[in-house]
Amino acid sequence: MAPHTGRQFKSVFAEANLQLRNVFGMEMAELPLKEKVTVSQKRAAQRTQASTSTSSNAYILTNILPPRFRNATIIPPSRVPTSSTESAYTGLYTFLLALVYLSPGSSISESKLESSLKKMNADNHVLGGEKTEKVLKRMEREGYIVKVREREAGGDESVDYVVGPRGKVEVGEKGVAGLVRKVFGKKDNEKEELEARLVRSLGDVVLEKRDRLEEDMELERGEGQRNSEREEGQEEAQRERRQGPRRSGRRGRRARDEEEEDEDTGNGRGNG
């Protein structure tokens, strides 16, 4: 925006978001402020509470398309540097965010994170040979995770990871629930228990995702039924087309026979 037009920001922002939603299926969302995690951060926030801004003034484009349209065919990964590299990076930070969200207090210690990465054979290198430490720093820089260092009373330092502002907006609890359902929700007899665990771990917010999923499944079932009925109708039409000439031939022969009988009758009357 041009200088000295700050008062018009809200109206311009609202109109821009309206166009983004209606044309592109996206919207601008403000990133939340970083949480005050350590004791020193919380004390500092209390001292400066009066002058602390409640807005981050940082925004990001988010996708608001229905879940059934959110697939790699419609929305492919970024091609920078390559689609395969970027999709692998997206999968990795989604997995790490799931680990953080599902940990007590939505915080995971550095040692536990390293242990989880080791189980995936990703403790040293990931993404085609790139160092894990370098990839974690990129996630920190881009706001997906936040590395928290705190000096304990005995002088030891603890290092933990929490969810960053961008991780909350782009993935969040609903994204984590979706990942868990994809991995563990394949058996119908276990889905109810899985949903209960997700609610206990992530909160009621994930129930909205479940409702959308059920709506999409209902739409898919309806579309499948319509396709089946359409195919049956096409098959019936093909059968009728194949049988049509034979029926017409029989009717034609019957009509000719009747005409010949009429002619014979007429000739007989004339002769008599």
Stockholm file with secondary structure:
# STOCKHOLM 1.0

chainA/1-272         MAPHTGRQFKSVFAEANLQLRNVFGMEMAELPLKEKVTVSQKRAAQRTQASTSTSSNAYILTNILPPRFRNATIIPPSRVPTSSTESAYTGLYTFLLALVYLSPGSSISESKLESSLKKMNADNHVLGGEKTEKVLKRMEREGYIVKVREREAGGDESVDYVVGPRGKVEVGEKGVAGLVRKVFGKKDNEKEELEARLVRSLGDVVLEKRDRLEEDMELERGEGQRNSEREEGQEEAQRERRQGPRRSGRRGRRARDEEEEDEDTGNGRGNG
#=GR chainA/1-272 SS CCTTCGGGHHHHHHHHHHHIIIIISEEEEECCCCCCCSHHHHHHHHHTTTTCCSCCCCEEEEECSCGGGCSTTTSCCCCSSCHHHHHHHHHHHHHHHHHHHTSGGGEEEHHHHHHHHHHTTCSSEETTTEEHHHHHHHHHHTTSEEEEEEECTTSCEEEEEEECHHHHHHTHHHHHHHHHHHHHTTCHHHHHHHHHHHHHHHCTTHHHHHHHHHHHHHHHHHHHHHHHHHHHHHHHHHHHHHHHHHHHHHHHHHHHHHHHHHHHHHHHHHHC
#=GC SS_cons         CCTTCGGGHHHHHHHHHHHIIIIISEEEEECCCCCCCSHHHHHHHHHTTTTCCSCCCCEEEEECSCGGGCSTTTSCCCCSSCHHHHHHHHHHHHHHHHHHHTSGGGEEEHHHHHHHHHHTTCSSEETTTEEHHHHHHHHHHTTSEEEEEEECTTSCEEEEEEECHHHHHHTHHHHHHHHHHHHHTTCHHHHHHHHHHHHHHHCTTHHHHHHHHHHHHHHHHHHHHHHHHHHHHHHHHHHHHHHHHHHHHHHHHHHHHHHHHHHHHHHHHHHC
//
